[in-house]
Amino acid sequence: MGIRITGTGLFHPTETISNEELAVSLNAYVEQYNQDNAEKIASGELEELRGSSAEFIEKASGIKSRYVIEKSGILDPTRLRPRLSERSNDELSLQAEWGVIAAKQAMENAGVTAEDIDVVILACSNMQRAYPAVAIEIQSALGIQGYAYDMNVACSAATFGLKQAADAIRSGARRVLLVNVEITSGHLDYRNRDCHFIFGDVATASIIEETTTKTGFEILDIHLFTQFSNNIRNNFGFLNRSEDAVVDDKLFRQDGRKVFKDVCPLVAKIINAQLEKMQLTANDIKRFWLHQANANMNELILKYVAGKDTDLSRAPIILDEFANTSSAGVIIALHRTGHEVNDGEYGVISSFGAGYSVGSIVVQKHVA
């Protein structure tokens, strides 16, 4: 019996924002900021802000557009954040609502019902609240018995969640529902030229079960790695109000150049070592489903692993449409392109991000 990913689901909002729209919004904010602070900028007390362009964004990241929960507030240069209405405690939370939609699709694709599932895991970069766990809310909305919990390993949460799912099955659970709901526009600083374009909003879900009779991707090997770094950080937390903290600082921040330099060789080293341990080579891998943060990063990692002349289509890119969707990106790539892998062929699911954290999973396609 092998543990397989037998179904995936994907939900995204209908509204999109192009690079052109983002640049216009940022540039309007920058122009007003520089005008309002002209004297301080002239004296050297403040730095002049720089604008952006669609061309810069695409060249730096490979991103062309992103799905967002609410467009007008993000593009309003006097607001630069989504306009959302707070829901009552008796209503399904926004994060749970998206998770339920993606979960139902994954369950349908796997041919399972709520009665077949024992565990629900919500793994993502930010939770809508501290408690009760949103995973338990999703569990309740779907009518699933057993237990549920939230976990956070930032952009690596999907692969770390798959490890927890596989371990739960080894401990006796029949099936696990893994959900990744990333409403990233809520923690992105749209005033910051270096990161305002990075993220998009989405939800994914996966069904993991032990089977020999269903089509799916068997999990053959999992390697997890963490190493502390401040280069990707979000300081939002429950102590902020007690610290009289500056709210502006409690959003996503990263030093992109350092992340690129550190993470690309690290991920490639982990994948190469994992394949060697399994007596596989890069040529044995049909698809590399890499974290969808930056197209340039994925190209470099693929070349480190498979050689500089390798076909870049072996590492599918979905971030041009979705942008960086944090933990959900690798599942979107698998969901969209898993059909390209034939019976018996291998794939690698690898996510990486804040922590630093890296998760790499070797899978094999089985067609019933």
C-alpha positions in Angstrom: 0.0 0.0 0.0 1.3 3.5 -0.9 0.3 6.9 0.4 -1.0 9.0 -2.5 -2.3 12.4 -3.3 -5.5 11.3 -5.0 -7.3 14.6 -5.6 -6.6 18.3 -5.6 -8.9 21.4 -5.7 -8.3 25.0 -6.6 -10.3 28.2 -5.9 -9.5 31.8 -6.8 -11.5 35.0 -6.7 -12.7 36.5 -9.9 -11.0 39.9 -9.7 -7.6 40.3 -11.2 -5.0 43.1 -11.1 -2.5 43.5 -13.9 1.1 44.8 -13.5 0.0 48.0 -15.3 -2.8 48.7 -12.8 -0.5 48.1 -9.8 2.2 50.4 -11.2 -0.3 53.2 -11.8 -1.6 52.9 -8.3 1.9 52.8 -6.7 3.1 55.7 -8.8 0.2 57.9 -7.8 1.0 57.1 -4.1 4.7 57.8 -4.7 4.0 61.1 -6.4 1.8 62.3 -3.6 4.2 61.1 -0.9 7.2 62.9 -2.5 5.1 66.0 -2.9 3.9 66.0 0.7 7.4 65.4 2.1 9.4 67.6 -0.4 11.1 69.6 2.3 12.2 66.6 4.4 13.4 64.8 1.2 15.4 67.9 0.2 17.0 68.1 3.6 17.9 64.4 3.6 15.6 63.5 6.5 13.6 61.2 4.2 14.4 59.3 1.1 12.5 60.0 -2.1 10.3 57.1 -3.1 10.6 55.6 -6.6 7.8 54.5 -8.8 7.5 51.3 -10.7 6.4 49.9 -14.1 4.8 46.8 -15.5 8.0 46.0 -17.4 10.1 46.1 -14.2 7.7 43.8 -12.3 7.6 41.2 -15.1 11.4 41.2 -15.6 12.1 41.0 -11.8 9.6 38.2 -11.1 7.9 36.7 -14.2 4.6 37.8 -12.7 2.0 39.4 -15.1 -1.2 39.4 -13.0 -2.7 38.2 -9.8 -6.1 37.2 -8.4 -7.2 39.3 -5.4 -10.1 39.2 -3.0 -11.0 42.9 -3.5 -9.5 45.1 -6.2 -10.7 48.7 -5.7 -9.2 49.2 -2.2 -5.9 47.8 -3.3 -5.7 50.2 -6.3 -6.9 53.2 -4.4 -3.7 55.2 -3.8 -5.1 56.7 -0.6 -5.9 53.2 0.9 -3.7 50.5 -0.8 -5.3 47.5 1.0 -8.5 45.4 0.3 -11.9 46.7 1.5 -13.4 43.9 3.5 -16.4 43.7 5.8 -16.0 42.1 9.2 -18.1 39.0 9.6 -19.9 38.0 12.8 -18.7 35.1 14.8 -21.8 33.2 13.7 -20.8 33.5 10.0 -18.3 31.3 8.3 -15.0 33.1 8.2 -13.5 34.2 4.9 -10.6 31.8 5.1 -12.8 28.9 6.0 -15.2 29.7 3.2 -12.4 29.6 0.6 -11.1 26.4 2.2 -14.4 24.7 2.0 -14.8 25.5 -1.7 -11.3 24.1 -2.6 -11.9 21.1 -0.3 -15.2 20.1 -2.0 -13.4 20.1 -5.4 -10.5 18.0 -4.1 -13.0 15.6 -2.5 -14.9 15.3 -5.7 -11.8 14.7 -7.7 -10.6 12.0 -5.2 -14.0 10.4 -5.1 -14.4 10.7 -1.3 -17.0 12.1 1.1 -16.8 13.8 4.4 -17.4 10.5 6.1 -14.2 9.1 4.5 -11.9 11.7 6.1 -10.3 11.6 9.6 -8.0 14.7 9.6 -8.2 18.2 8.4 -5.0 20.4 8.2 -5.0 24.0 7.3 -1.4 24.9 6.4 -0.6 28.4 5.2 1.5 31.6 5.8 -1.1 33.5 7.8 -4.2 32.6 9.8 -7.2 34.9 9.9 -7.3 34.6 13.7 -5.4 32.9 16.5 -8.2 30.6 17.7 -10.4 28.6 17.4 -8.4 26.9 14.6 -9.8 27.7 11.1 -9.1 24.1 10.2 -11.7 23.1 12.8 -14.2 25.5 11.3 -13.6 23.9 7.9 -14.0 20.5 9.4 -17.3 21.5 10.9 -18.6 23.1 7.7 -17.8 20.0 5.8 -19.2 17.6 8.4 -16.0 15.8 8.9 -15.3 13.8 12.1 -11.9 13.2 13.7 -9.6 16.2 14.4 -8.3 19.3 12.7 -5.5 21.8 13.3 -3.8 24.9 11.8 -0.1 25.0 11.0 2.2 27.7 9.6 5.5 27.1 7.8 5.0 30.2 5.5 5.6 29.3 1.8 6.7 25.8 2.7 3.4 25.0 4.5 2.1 22.7 1.8 5.1 20.3 1.7 5.3 20.3 5.5 1.6 19.7 5.6 1.9 16.8 3.3 4.5 15.3 5.7 2.0 15.7 8.6 -0.7 14.1 6.4 1.5 11.1 5.5 2.5 10.6 9.2 -1.2 10.8 10.3 -2.0 8.0 7.8 0.9 5.9 9.0 -0.6 6.4 12.5 -4.0 5.0 11.5 -5.9 7.8 9.8 -7.8 6.8 6.7 -7.6 10.0 4.8 -6.4 13.6 5.3 -7.7 16.8 3.8 -4.9 19.3 3.5 -6.0 22.9 2.8 -3.9 25.9 1.9 -5.8 29.2 1.9 -3.6 32.2 1.1 -5.4 35.6 1.3 -2.0 37.3 0.9 -3.3 40.7 -0.1 -4.2 41.2 3.5 -0.6 41.2 4.7 1.1 42.8 1.6 2.5 46.4 1.7 1.2 47.9 -1.5 3.3 51.1 -0.9 6.6 49.2 -1.1 8.1 49.1 -4.6 10.1 46.0 -3.9 7.3 43.8 -2.8 3.9 45.4 -3.8 3.6 43.1 -6.8 4.6 39.7 -5.3 1.4 38.1 -4.0 -2.0 36.9 -5.1 -5.0 35.3 -3.3 -6.0 31.7 -3.7 -7.1 28.5 -2.0 -6.0 24.9 -2.7 -6.8 21.5 -1.2 -5.5 18.0 -1.4 -6.7 14.5 -0.4 -4.1 12.2 0.9 -4.8 8.5 1.5 -3.3 5.0 1.4 -4.4 3.1 -1.7 -3.2 0.8 -4.5 -6.4 1.1 -6.6 -6.8 4.9 -7.2 -5.0 7.2 -9.6 -2.7 9.6 -7.8 0.8 10.6 -6.9 2.5 8.2 -4.4 4.7 9.9 -1.8 8.0 8.1 -2.0 10.3 10.4 0.0 10.0 13.6 2.0 12.9 15.9 3.1 12.3 18.9 5.3 14.8 21.5 6.3 14.8 24.8 8.3 17.5 27.4 9.0 16.7 30.7 10.7 16.8 33.9 8.6 15.4 37.4 8.9 15.4 37.9 5.2 11.7 37.1 4.9 9.7 38.3 7.8 6.2 39.4 9.0 6.1 40.9 12.5 2.3 41.0 12.9 1.2 39.3 16.1 -0.8 39.4 19.2 1.8 41.3 21.2 1.8 44.3 18.8 -1.0 46.2 20.6 0.8 45.8 24.0 4.1 47.0 22.5 2.4 50.2 21.1 4.0 49.1 17.9 4.1 50.9 14.6 1.4 49.2 12.5 3.2 50.0 9.2 6.0 47.6 10.1 3.7 44.6 10.7 3.5 43.5 7.0 5.4 41.2 4.7 9.0 42.2 4.2 11.9 40.6 2.4 15.4 41.2 1.2 14.8 39.7 -2.2 18.4 39.7 -3.4 19.6 37.9 -0.3 16.8 35.4 -0.5 17.6 34.7 -4.2 21.3 34.2 -3.4 20.7 32.0 -0.3 17.7 29.9 -1.4 18.5 28.8 -4.9 21.6 26.8 -4.2 20.1 25.5 -0.9 17.0 24.1 -2.6 19.0 22.6 -5.5 21.4 20.9 -3.0 18.5 19.4 -1.1 16.8 18.1 -4.2 20.1 16.7 -5.7 20.9 14.9 -2.4 17.4 13.5 -2.2 17.5 12.1 -5.7 20.9 10.6 -5.1 19.7 8.9 -1.9 16.8 7.4 -3.9 19.2 6.3 -6.7 17.4 8.6 -9.2 18.8 11.3 -11.5 17.3 14.5 -12.6 16.6 12.8 -16.0 14.2 10.5 -14.2 12.0 13.4 -13.1 9.2 14.3 -15.5 8.1 17.5 -13.6 9.6 19.7 -10.9 6.7 21.5 -9.2 8.6 24.3 -7.5 7.4 27.0 -5.2 5.9 29.8 -7.4 7.6 32.8 -6.0 9.8 34.0 -8.9 10.3 32.6 -12.4 14.0 33.5 -12.4 14.6 31.6 -9.1 12.8 28.5 -10.5 14.8 28.6 -13.7 18.1 28.8 -11.8 17.1 26.0 -9.4 16.1 23.8 -12.3 19.4 24.4 -14.1 21.4 23.6 -10.9 19.5 20.3 -10.6 19.0 19.2 -14.3 21.7 21.1 -16.1 21.9 24.5 -18.0 20.5 23.0 -21.2 17.4 21.4 -19.7 13.9 22.1 -21.0 12.4 24.8 -18.7 8.9 23.4 -19.2 9.9 20.6 -16.8 9.3 23.1 -14.0 5.8 24.5 -14.8 5.2 28.2 -14.1 1.8 29.4 -13.0 2.9 32.5 -11.2 2.6 34.6 -14.4 -1.2 34.3 -13.9 -1.5 33.8 -10.1 1.7 35.7 -8.8 3.2 34.2 -5.6 0.5 32.4 -3.7 2.7 31.3 -0.9 2.1 27.7 0.2 -0.6 27.1 -2.4 1.7 27.6 -5.4 3.1 24.1 -5.7 -0.4 22.6 -5.4 -1.7 24.9 -8.1 1.2 23.7 -10.4 0.4 20.1 -9.6 -3.3 20.6 -10.0 -2.8 22.3 -13.4 -0.1 20.1 -14.9 -0.2 16.7 -13.1 -2.0 15.2 -16.1 1.3 15.7 -18.1 2.9 12.9 -16.0 2.4 9.4 -17.2 1.9 6.2 -15.2 5.2 5.2 -13.4 6.9 8.6 -14.0 8.4 10.6 -11.2 7.9 14.2 -10.0 9.3 16.5 -7.3 7.2 18.8 -5.3 9.5 21.4 -3.6 8.5 24.5 -1.7 10.7 27.0 0.0 10.4 30.3 1.8 10.5 32.1 5.2 12.3 30.5 8.0 14.2 29.6 5.9 12.2 26.5 5.2 12.5 23.9 2.5 10.3 20.9 1.8 11.0 18.4 -1.0 8.8 15.5 -1.9 9.5 12.8 -4.5 6.3 11.3 -6.0 5.5 8.7 -8.5 2.4 8.8 -10.7 0.1 5.7 -10.6 -2.9 5.4 -13.0 -5.6 3.0 -12.0 
